[in-house]
């Protein structure tokens, strides 16, 4: 298929590369062209504008930063108007559900279908094709997109437009809160004189075990906070969750607490650390390295 990929950063690049390796013709665009140029050895065609990239594409995969950026690229830079009627736009970024619904309605006016299909699994999942994909939109469009989703990982259709983004917010709430729980627990043990690495090993297999304990807990033990998913992104997702909660009249006090913790970490210069770097903020509060 002729597939355009808008946004070839940490997640978009390995996803676009996998599409190339699967035999699709990939048309890539990124605001910083050098990030898109990395796809040239894999056979991708790199374009100077998003509008140029989507012309002639059957499917457009979007991995741009946030809702306002997507709106700007689609509706102010002429990208939506450059898509042919019948094009399927798959927004795989994490944005607010109301933004996804708004974009879908405006694209429909141009004869373009949309799915909101955010992902979980980080850069490791993007590299390995093991992402969890939460899809909102029409069932027929989901069926049409299955071949693309299979390149990236495991997709589940969770409901109408906006439902994919709701599922991703649920995912990010659980991830962000659990990272905080693991960090606080391990730091308490360190403060009390226990070996953090051994504590993590000891509780593996029990009710407290989780993928967060295994993956992010190991990063905390090793003090490896190189960004796979940044604190800035986690903070954005927590704020999107709170905005959506307010929109539907839902009280989310735990998410509110962790939004403040991630915000304070960002204020203290930790924005570009991996989201497991919340450990650094909590360690600093307790006088620990």
Order of alpha helices (4+ residues) and beta strands (2+ residues): beta-alpha-beta-alpha-beta-alpha-beta-alpha-alpha-beta-alpha-beta-beta-alpha-beta-alpha-beta-alpha-alpha-alpha-alpha-alpha-alpha
